[in-house]
Structure formats: C-alpha cells, structure tokens
C-alpha cells in the first residue's frame, strides 16, 4: 500500500480526483494536502503529510486572471502548490511526483518544470479527474522497490493489527499476502499468524492466504504433518496466491525429502515450484515479478541440486535467478534509490557466488 499526497489550489477538483483514485486504487491511501489536520498551517500540516507519502499528485490550475493592456493576460498561481511541489521533489524520487496542469500551457508556468514530468490536462471536471486517474495508474504500475516488496513488515504490522470490520476484503488480502515474505525476513511470522487468526471471514481468497501462512509457520517450526495438508486449496484467479502458496509447498516437500530421502517428496517439490513459475509467466516482466521469478528460480535450482544427474539444470536455474535480478535492476536503474540498488545487487552477487560453486559440480 502507498500513501499519495495531493497538492491543490482547486479543492473541488482535488476531492473529485481523490474519490476516483480511491475507487480505482483501493489498496492505496490518498491525502488531500492540509485537509487531514485541524491546524491549517503549511509548516505543520502539508510537510508532515508529504513526509508520510511515497507519491505526490500536483494539481496546478489557474487561481484567477488579470487582464492587462487589452488582450494580454497575466495568470496567477497558488504559491502553496509550488512550495509543496518543491518539498515533494526534495523528498521523493522524481518519477513519483506527478505534475498536472489543468487548462494551462506548461510554458506559462512560473518555474522550469517543463518536459515529461508535466501532464497537460484539458476538459470538464469529470473528464479531467478521469484522465488524471488513468495517468496515475500507468505511472505507478510495477513501480515498487525491493523495500516495498520485502522489507515493509514494520509499516504493515500496525495496519494488520488495526484491521477494522469496515476494511474491504481486498485490502485485507493485499496486506496479508504481501507481508508473508517480509514477516519471515523480520522473524515475526508468529505475529502475523496471531493477527490473521483473529480475522473472521468467509472470503475464499483470504481463507487461502491464511492457509498459506499456516503452512509456512508449520514449515519453519519444523512440525511434521501428513501429505494431504501440502495442497493449496484454492481454485480462484488470484495469481499471487498460487505463486506464493506453491512456492512454500515446494519448500515444504523439499524439507520432507531431506528428512526422509523419499524421492516422491522431491518430485512433488519440483511440480509445485514449476506451477509457481508458470503463474509468474502470465504476470509480465515488471520489477515485482522479476524479483519473485528470481526467488523461484533460486528455489528450483536448490531442488534440482538434490536430484542425481541434474547438474546442468541446477546451473541453468541459478543462472536464470541471476538474470532476473539483473533484468529488474536494468529496468529500474533510473528509478531506484542507492539503497534499493544495493539490495538487488546483493541478491545477484549471492547467486553469482552460488553459480561459481556449482561450476565445481
């Protein structure tokens, strides 16, 4: 989930844009600048709201016109909007600050923000809001960083704990599904289990996600249980439930093989990981998908390594894991912060070391 700050000087337009954004992106939170606090002082309201946001939508429209010398017009702009634009630009990645000029030519702006960053919009209020929502959706698609994907557990933890009955089932699913991996990284899977057990639901997707969490908890707590529980009981259309569920079922089978040396467990592990990889193929080549493909190929290589005479395949899937990380980095080279680059590079270096190890096989 992302927080999105909206800077404005036409409140009616800002409210219309916010409503349509909430309808199209229910997983995100949209903040109209200075409208969330009773104190309307710029220094204490807008700047705090901007600090809490990952994206900004800057709505620049005319405040009024002054006619001078017959046909000449001088356009006046709200200074607050430009102050907020500057503050957003200082704190956020440049591509996360989306600038819209409504009924204004970019060349009429008093500051030099021309070019691809500016989106000129014309039309009625309803049409303008619809165009802004469409552009926002295209800009943020697959723009998550590794921190958003894997290391967001501290921010998600409170959201999960504070889930209220009015929160939609879709929001619950998104929060929980995409916090499984990060909760493992932070060693707080037990807390995630505790929180989700208290959520009452009949939603099949949410029930499937809770089943995945239970499976992962049992796996990492080294609890033995029968084969019939190692099945993802979900036949819906959410690909990420299938991807994440089959990945952890594969790891569970792999662990059962290590404990028993029964090849049937290894065969089942391979079947599940191949199913997960097949699901990612339908999700395109975005950054989020590439990172998960890398993780799946890495797990597949570890499974192949346990088979006899599968050395070539082991090398191949370690290589694919490295390539997916490299592809993710190439695709987002201009958009990632230095810290995010390092996370991707470290994953790739780790797998390159494993590739060199495999060369000795």
N, C-alpha and C positions, 0 to 999 in steps of 0.2 A: 504494500500500500504506500502511496506517495501523498505528501501534503503539497498543495498547489496554491500559491498566493496570487490574488487577482488585484492589480493596481488599476485605478479607475478615476475618471472625473465625471462620468455619467452613471450614477448609481442604478438607474433603471436598466441600462444595458448590462451592467455588471451582474445584477440579480438574475436577468434573463439568461445570460451565459452560464452562470453558476447552476441554475436549475437544469439546463440541458446537459451540462457536463456531468452532473450527479446522476442523471438518467442513463447516460451512455457509459459512465465510468464509476459504477457504484463502489468499486474497491478503493477508490481514491477519495481524499478529503480536500474540499475546496474552500478557501478562506477569502472573503472579500475584505480588502485592506481596511483596518481600523473598525470593522463592524462587529468584532467579537469581544471588544472591551468597552466598558463604560467610559473610560478616560480616552478622549479622542486626541491626545497629544501625540504628534508624529514620532517623537523620540521614544515614547514608551509603548506605543501600540504597534505601528507598522513595522518597525525594526525588529521587534520581538517576534512578530508573525512571520517575517521573512526568514529569520534565523531558524525557525521550525519547519521551513519548507524546502523541498527539493526542486520544485519547478515554480516558474512565475509566468503569469499571463499579463502583459502590459497593454491596457486598452487606452489608446491615445485618440481623443476626439476633440472637436472644437469646443472651447468654453463659450466664446462669443466672437462677434466680428465688429470691427470698427472701420467704417467707410472713410477713406481719405482721398482727397483730390479726385473726386468723381468716381471713376471705375476701379481705382486701386483699393485693395482690401488688406488689412493687417489682421492676421489670425492670432488670437491669444490662447495660450495653453495653460493647463493647471501645473504649477511648479511642483506640487506634491508628486505627480506621476513621474516626473523626470528624476526627482530625488530618489523615489522608490526604485526606478529603473537602474540608477547608478548603484544603489545599495545591493540590489539583486545581482547585478553584473559583477560586483566585487566578491560576493559570497558563493555564487553558483557557477557551474560550467556554462559557457556561453550558449551552447545549444539547448540548455534548459530554460533559457529566458526567451520566451516567445512574444514578439512585439507585433501589435496590430494597430494599424492606423485606419480609423473609421471616417470615411469621407474626406480624407486629407491626402495630398500627394506627399510621398516621402521627402521630396526635395524642399517642401515647405517647413519641415521640422527644424527647430532651432538648434539641434545638436546633430553631430555627424554619426548617425546610426543607419545609414543607407545600406542597400545591398540585400543579401539573402536573409539577414536577420529580421527584416521588416516585411510584414504581410499586409499589403493594402487591401481593405475591405470596403465594399460599397453595397447599398441596398437597404431594404426596410429592416426594422429592428429584428423581426423574426428570422429573416434571411441572413442578417449579419451574425446573429448568435449561432445559427446552424453552420455557417462557414467556419467560424472560429472553432467550434467543437470538432469539425472534421479535420481541420489542420492540426489541432492539438493531438487528436488520436493518431494521425500519421507521424507526428514528430516523436511521440513518446514510445511508439511500438518498439519492443525489444531493446529499449534503452536502459535496461537495468545493469548496474555494475555488479562485480562479484560480491561487494559488501551487501548490496540489496538482496542478492540471491542467497548467500550462505551465512553471512555474519549479522543478520538483522534480528537475532533472537532477543537481545535486551529490549529493543523497542517493541517487538511483537508480544513479548511476555506480558506486559501490562494490558495490552489490548485483549489478549486471550482471557486474562483474569477478570477483566471488566466487561466481558461479553454480556449484553443485556438481551432480554426477550425481543426487543424491537429490532435488533440487528438481523439483517436478512440471512437466509441460509447460505446464499452465495458468498457473502462476506465471511461467514464462519468458515466455510470450506477453504477459501483462499488463505485466510490467516493460518489455519491449522496445517493445511497441506504443505505450504511453502515455509513452514517453520520446523518441519521434521529434521531436515538436514542440519540446519543451524543449531537446533537444540542438541543434536549429537555432538557438534563441534564444541559447544559450550558445556557439555556434560550435564545437561539439565533435561534429559529425556523423561526422567521420572516426574518432573514437574509438569511437563506437557501432558503426560498420561493422567496425572491427577486433575488437571484443569478440564481436559476433554471428557473425562468420566462423568463430570457434573453437568454436561450439556445434554439435555433431553431433546431427542429428535427422532423423526421417522423418515427423514430425508435419506434416500439410498446412497447418495454420494458422500454425505457426511458420515453415515454408518460405515461405508467402505474405508474412509480415511481413518476413522477410529480403529478399524480392524488392522490397518497397516501399522498404526502406532503400537497397538498391542503386539503385533508380530515383531516389530523392531525391538520393543522392550524385552520380549522373551529371548530374542536372539542375543542381545548384548548382556542379558542377565544369565545367559547360559542355561536356560530352562529347556529341558527336553520335552517334546510333545509329539503326538502322532502325525503321520504324513497328511492325513485329511485336513489338518489345520493349515497346511502350507499351500493354500489355494486362495487366490484373490476372488472373493465372492462379489464380483461387480461386473455387470454387462452393459453399463451405460456408455456415454460418448465422451466423457472427460479423459483426454489422453494422458494427462499428468498423473491421474490416479493409477492408470495402467502402467505408466513408466516407473513411477516411484515404487508402487506395490510390487511389480515383478522384479525390480532390482533387488529389493530386500528379501523377497522369497528366494531369489537365486543365491544370495549370500547365505541365507539360512541352510539351503541344501548343501552349499559348499562346506559349511561348518559341520553338517551332519556327516558328510563324506569323510572329513578329517577325523571325525570321532569313530567311524565305523569301517572305513575303507571299502564301503559298498559302492560300486560304480553306478548303480541306479540313481544315487543321490547326485552324482556328478553330471549324469545325463539330464536330470531334472533341472539342475542349476544352469546348464547350458541352454536348455529350452526356454527358461524364464528370462534369461538375460537377452537372448535373441528376440524374444517378444517385446521387451522394453526398447531395444534398439530400433526395431521395426516401427514402433509407435513414434519415436523421435523423428524418423524419416519424413513423417507427414507434417511435422511442425516447422519445416523450413530450415533456414540456416542462420537464424538470429543468434545474438550473443548468448542469451539464456539457454537456447537449445544446444549450441556448440559446447558450452560448459558441461551440460548434462551428458551429451554424447561422449565427451572425453572421459567422464567418470564411468560411464557404462562400458566403453571400450577397455578402460583400465581394469575393470572388474572381470570383463570377458577374458582378457589376457591372463589374469590370475587363475581363472578357471581352466583355460587351455593348458596352462603350465602343469596342472595336476594330471592331465592325461599323458599316456605314453605316446611317443612319436607325434607330438603336436607342436614341435619346436617352431616350425615355420609360421603357424597360425599365432603362436604366442608372440613372436616378433612382430607380426603384421598388426595385431591389435594394440600392442604397446605403441607402435608407430602411429596408428590412427588416433590414439589418445593424444599424442603429442601434436599431431597435425590439427586436431580440433581446437586445442588451446591456442595454437599459433593462428588459426583462422579467426578465432574470437578476438585475439589481440590486434590482428591486421584490420579487421572490420571496425574496431572501435578505438583505433590508435589516437585519433584526434579528440575523442570524447572522454577518455578515461583519465582520471587524476593519477598522479605518480604512484600513490599507494595502491590503486587498483591495478596498475600495470604490474607492480611487484607481485601481487597475489597471483596473477595469471602466469607471469614468468616463473615464479617459484614452482607452481604446479607442473609446468612444462619441463623445468630443469630436473625435478624429481623423477619424472617419467623418462627423461633422456638418460639419467643415471641407470635406471632400470633397463633401458634398451641396451646400454653398454654391458650390463651384467648378462643379459640374455645372449649377447654375442658369444659368450663363452660356452653356451649350451651346445 
